Amino acid sequence: MPEVVVGRLVLADAVVPGRVVVEGGKIASVEPDESAAAGPYVAPGFIDVHCHGWGGHDATGDTDALSGMARALLRRGVTSFLPTAPTLSADELPRFAERVRAWMPIAPADGAVPLGFNLEGPFIAPARKGAHDPALLRTPADLDPAVIERVLDGLRIMTIAPELPGSPALIARLAERGIVTSLGHSQATLAEAQAGYAAAGRRVTTTHLFNAMSGIDHRNPGLAVAALVDDDAYAELIADGFHVHPALWPIITRTKPADRLVLISDALPLAGMGDGRTRVGGLEVDVRGGRATLVGTDTLAGSTIALDTAVRNLVREGLPLVRAVQAASSNPAALLDAHDRGRIEVGRLAHLVELDDDLRVRRVLRGEAWVDAS
Ligand SMILES: [Zn+2]
């Protein structure tokens, strides 16, 4: 029996009342249907390429933790994701990679689909370390190449500060293997940032724009400026309202081409758990009112949102729904060359999110089975 999903379909360029027929886990047809105008919004499943955990489950934990994270994310509309490690030790990096690789074939059918993993470190600038453990930072020139070799399989995105010794060569090496460099945690000059984007080639992004990078100084532009004016470079935005003040969001959404903005959660393992204290990557974090900081400091440690909240926030601030959804679905899919998902189009995977009038997740279709929102 084909599944028929009816509602206001969030397509690539418009919201259209219609019906989606699903067969064998894929979209078999998409047709307009005026009678669906009062139905729920139906968006492509969200894809979170930068997420450290969710619902109390840590991406750097064991198989159960990864499964728990995947299940928690699916119930918030995230149908694909990259478990993301903060800076780890040279011993722990390959272990994290091996754990995710071993888990991917047995990831739960009622969870978000893992598409590999993301490493946010260790090649980041000490002066822009954010919540990362300073004792573990390295440059590409001073880490044993054998360690890097052991993490490449399954690696999809790696944050690199382009000004570090050895970074341009590593960025070019990753590009040859189809691995996306994300410039970030960096105090690059404009020229260093531009060289980094050039070395990375076709698909390159920017780690949580404006956070932990040289910003907009009109006499001394740095990475944030390079990211904004390079029309080919993708840029990540944490749209929780804490990491980038909403007053700056139009600077990003009016400057970046519509297909280059990528919403990320940068969520901590305690996301979805309410306020409290936890350990992340060896560091203690406090959460108050959804704002997570390193204990005893005002340094943001990550977010507590999922991508549905980011979409809601952007729409509340005036961005059209189509563009907000695009930044959470088809843009991250294109960044990862995952053209089998991310849009409501015939032939793509039937990863769909039903949203109510307030853009809250009602239920999520992953292929042929629905799960209800948490
Ligand atoms: Zn992060």
Residues whose N, C-alpha, C, O or C-beta is under 5 A from the ligand:
A	BS01	ZN	E120 D266
